[in-house]
């Protein structure tokens, strides 16, 4: 019982941390997909619209729009900023053509229709109708979206391109890129990127953090395996006389091995079941969402079985090397 | 099945670096229906012999036949099959699985042997009824008395109706109130088609036995004429592991007392000079000789062997 409780705690923490990884890795393609673009036009030499410091002029948007094969082309301003709804907080800033590419789906309130209005993602405490300082400028929150977090769960504020240009470029008509539907061609000053290239570019600064999470999660799985292994090993030592009796009475090796492995797997699976609840509790204390999902549960079951089997090996070895003559001890 | 035939059985193992040989060219025949008692002092090899019969220990040399099965040659699946089907073991400490009920303890062995669930359940209930525990079959060992636990252990040993039952000190952990039922049960088991071999110190079992195998000679107060032995240089008087009922005095020459090591070497313990004696422990306690005695390599020796009674008389000790 102690093994199950302790293991479920470790599993739960591992699960919550792995959920963070899952969340981080899923938010990047989600924010890119939110724009609904087929391609992205960026300044030549830029690796992607989210990370670039090379910007495009206002005339580029018009030029791309006029090119053959392009159905729609909307400039986007993408930056980091600070919001304040009582206390300052880091946020992503997305400037998009209102009603155009990059307009977020609304879960509460309405979409921004004019300058001075913003839509916010989860993680921003300001409610619909309240004022929010973005980069020191007051805006009215008119809607909320359930999407839009990126860069390790940092919330996002969506506003018009001119408002974003005002905050980022002091009103100059510049943009980080142009989201395009249809097919664009690169010019002498621009490059065209696919969505995958943009996702890859946005993931690059996250790679170190994600790797740390993965390593931590793997270490926790190993610790869980160690705990179960220790319990099974101690159980095997405690039951040496039983194993000796089994061997002395001709019990097949597979029964002895199977019994121990089954014990470890059951401990592991029950701990995994409890860990789902534990991970929810742990998730409450994390700064951004920990995503479990069906895939996470399936992965947990598989890992639990593997952990259980691996953990039982020391105990199995102990059982197999038990001398049946021990059974004759008085 | 089964007549049991043991031939030239030798068992040697290392204990603290010394070679211990509880059996040295030992022979024994038992017939179907026999209840055989193995008697002897602690450490004489009773449990070792049971373990070899159950094919849990492999002898150094010799053969054990249980019916048509040459037990000492068994390996792998054949060995497991022999342990499952041919021999049932009753342990001194019962060795029931504490987390299982009496019925489950009997049932598990049958399931391990591939008996189907329903048949195993019925058979385990039948066996527990046979040993008088039909009312206690759903109790765990912790809720049973020692005698009841031993009867469960006997039922477990009988689960697959093996033709050979070996029992190691089956009454050692029981009080006198519990012994009666266990003794009667063991007696009933020895019937045509089955041999029961019991290792015991408990002489209350003697009247029930068809065969009594004394693995060590009993210390006696008998007297007989002294035996004078002349030994050539290096000639062995007695070997380590042999039984003997004489204490020796050295009349002439010298006797080397050496212990055989497990690695084949020797460890010289003493050199006995004329007028001194050696070899008193084995006849005194009914033990095997713990060392080899032989004339020194530098010349012949003459010794005289006395029974324990005569030796004590010569040395002026008061006989009990």
Interface residues (C-beta under 8 A of the other chain):
Chain A: X241 X242 X244 X245 X246 X247 X248 X249 X250 X251 X252 X255 X324 X325 X327 X328 X329 X330
Chain B: X47 X50 X51 X54 X56 X57 X79 X80 X81 X82 X83 X84 X85 X88 X89 X91 X92 X93 X95 X97 X109 X112 X113 X156 X168 X169 X172 X173
